[in-house]
Amino acid sequence: MPSDISRTIEAVWRIEAAKVIGALARMVRDVGLAEELAQDALVAAIEQWPKEGVPDNPGAWLLAVGKRRAIDRIRRDRRAQEKWHLLAEDESEDAPEIPERDAVDDDLLRLMFTACHPLLSAEARVALALRLLGGLTTDEIARAFLVPEPTIAQRIVRAKRMLKGIPFEAPRGEERAKRLPSVLEAIYLIFNEGYTTTAGENWMRPQLCEEATRLGRILAHLTPDEAEVHGLVALMELQASRFAARTAPDGEAVLLLEQDRARWDRVLIRHGLAALAKAEVLGKRGPYTLQAAIAGCHARARTAEETDWVKIAALYAALMQAMPSPVVELNRAVAMGIAFGPEAGIEIADALMQDGSLRNYHLLPAVRGDLLEKLGRFDEARAEFERAAALTRNGRERELMKKRAAALMGSV
């Protein structure tokens, strides 16, 4: 297959996969079967488009082929006769159907809430979301999360099996409010893994961040009155704006306060601040909106010295009320240490050490090392940086921690 056609099909699939799977799932009421039918349509495109050319409406072409495959499948399956009426009217249609915009929106929303159903584990929701909504292959997902491909395949198979019998619907009212956090969590877990990779030698995986942000934007379009959806989009846009400044030319990680802010993406910052403003207008600040507000403080500061750390510390205190977490408290320690002096920060960090809930979390000794260094307690700081290096599974972070420890050798 010519490489240009191959790239075109790949691009079309990334854009159209979720819409096609969503439309087919509405018809057959089975997410797993809908994905199989969509994959059949993709195979048909790979076989036919190089010979016949790319159709004017490739998404409608894929959907039409998927529907014909569904009809063939139902004909062969006597146990599925009750589904016939859902598709019979399409049997005689040779021309591709172009779904109404509202129907496409509803299908995408249903697919999001089904793929990210709280019945599934967080890992399964992430894998299924990337597969069904992001159009990524099992191999791509496995490589992104540095796990064996069979592991991801098993997660996806189990997830689809667990979803059998689950209504393919977009919940409304209280039910939507109850299930929305699992959708937002899945999207943000994808983003976080791309923003700071938990393992391996890469500091970031931008493709995962791009997929998560794309899904967030789609969700914001589909649920325009949900404040936390806009808050999540704002958070991802603002954090993504720093990508170019987060690594040195040799790939070494560059910490936030040392980044060249001229390299921050001002377009993404404008988009992020606009989404943040929309979230704040729509309702009370939730966890994602509060985190976006913190990112907004950094984005508005032209230099690290101009950052409003007192406001950031207050926002972290509010975030602790909305979403109590030792990780949030650790971030509050950083903000307090900069806003009010390292003594204020080390007090919080020491309490977290005593608590023990973050004993294996590499950023706790990293933060303590930074605060201890500022207090002139260099031997203790060096030991903490060495402990952080031993705990992290990310090669770039390990190098950074070792470098900071080495810089304190011989300090008095």
Buried (B, 14 or more C-beta within 10 A) or exposed (E): EEEEBEEBBEEBBBEBBBBBBBBBBBBBBBBBBBBBBBBBBBEBBBEBBBEEEBBEBBBBBBBBBBBBBBBEBBEEEEEBEEBEEBBEEBEEEEEBBEBEEEBBBBBBBBBBBBBBBBEBEEBBBBBBBBBBBBBBBBEBBBBBBBBEBEBBBBBBEBBBEBBEEBEBBBBEEEEBEEBBBBBBBBBBBBBBBBBBBEEBEBBBBEBBBBBBBBBBBBBBEBBEEBBBBBBBBBBBBBBBBBBEBBBEEEEEBBEEEEBEBEEBBEEBBEBBBBBBEBBBEBBEBBBBBBBBBBBBBBBEBEEBEEBBBBBBBBBBBBBBEBBEEBBBBBBBBBBBBBBEEBEBBBEBBEEBBEEEEBEEBBBBBBBBBBBBBBBEBBEBBBBBBBBBBEBBEBBBBBBBBBEBBEBBEEEE
